[in-house]
C-alpha cells in the first residue's frame, strides 16, 4: 500500500480493493483512501476523506462507498458519515449518526446499507440498528438489537442477519442473535460456548466459525479454541483446537475451507502462521506462512482469495499486502 497503517477498513467493489482510514505509527487517525486494482496489480491514491478516522464502518452500493463513525483524531467516537462517488471521484458529507460511536458493524443487503451496535465515549454499548437510504441519504431506525454491544461480526445468510460476539465495555459478549428482514424482528440463538476478546468470526453459509481470541481473565493468554455453529440445526459444536493460540488475525473462507492467518500470539509479537480448518473432517493443517507478519490488519475476500493488508508487523506499522489462494 502507499501508506503504512493499522485499523484501516477494507472494502471490495467489482475487481478493486479499497482501504479506508486507519492509524499511523503514532496511533493518530488518517484520512487516507487508496484503491488496489487487482487486474493491473497497481495501487492508486484517491481523494482523502473529509474526516480523519480509524476503523470506520464501511459499505458499498453501486458507485457509492459509505464511511460511518470510527475513532477521531482526539481518540473519541465519531458520528460523521461521508460518501464517496466512484464515478465523480469525490467525497460528500451527509446526515450524521444520532450518536458518536466507534466499533460499528455493517452489512449490505439488496442494495441497502445496514449498521449496528457501537460504543460511545463513556464506553456504553449501543443496541443501534439502522438503515441508510442511499437514494435520499437519510437514516431509518429499525428494531434495536436485543443485546447492546460493539465490535461485533455480522453476516447475511439466507436473507437473515446474524450478529455475533463483540464487547460491552471491556467485557466480552457471547450473544448470537438473528434478524429476520421479512418479519422485521430479532431472535436469540444459543450463546457462544466460551468468553473471549479479539476472537475472529467467519461463515461459509452453512456454519458460523468462532476461533481464537484472548481468554478471560486475560492473564490466561490467547486461545486456540474453535467453535462452530450449525445454522440449520441451531447448535454449537466445540471442534479440534487451532494449532496456534492467537487473536486479532485475518480470517476467511478460501477454497471452501476456513483460513486463519497472522494475528497476535502469546509472546506479544505479530505472527506469520497460516492454518486451515476442514469442518467435515474436524482437522487443521498448517500451510505456507504469510511473507509478512500481521495483526490489527485489514483483510477481505475477493475472487476466492484472502487479501491481507497492512496492520502491525514485527517492524511496526506495515504497508505490505498479500493474497492467499488454493490451487
ABEGO torsion letter per residue (X at the ends): XABBBBGBBBBBBEABBBBBEEBBAAGBBBABBBBBBAAAGBBBBBBBBABBBBGBBBBBBEABBBBBEEBBAAGBBBABBBBBBAAAGBBBBBBBBABBBBGBBBBBBGGBBBBBEEBBAAGBBBABBBBBBAAAGBBBBBBBBABBBBGBBBBBBGGBBBBBEEBBEABBBABBBBBBAAAGBBBBBBBBABBBBGBBBBBAGABBBBBEEBBOBAAAEBBABBBBBBAAAGBBBBBBBBABBBBGBBBBBBGGBBBBBEEBBAAGBBBABBBBBBAAAGBBBBBBBBABBBBGBBBBBBGGBBBBBEEBBAAEBBABBBBBBBX
